[in-house]
């Protein structure tokens, strides 16, 4: 026996199909970005399917937001490390100049 209700992944695929014309109209540089957004949504398809929301676009958008938030958090952490290294380097240079 098969499923009578479509899965969330089926619904997500249908959304992506409906947006295909929009994707084709995007500049080439933006098409991979568009594809990445749907990849983010697919990464959370199991959780989204459990939600069983009336509008499957809502959990897809939330999934995309979660992934972008994680990316932003990673970038902030990397920036903090780089700023800390830069400050340490400046401090070392100042100390070196003072000792000369």
HELIX and SHEET records of a PDB file:
HELIX    1   1 UNK A    8  UNK A   18  1                                  11    
HELIX    2   2 UNK A   20  UNK A   25  1                                   6    
HELIX    3   3 UNK A   28  UNK A   43  1                                  16    
HELIX    4   4 UNK A   45  UNK A   51  1                                   7    
HELIX    5   5 UNK A   56  UNK A   99  1                                  44    
END                                                                             
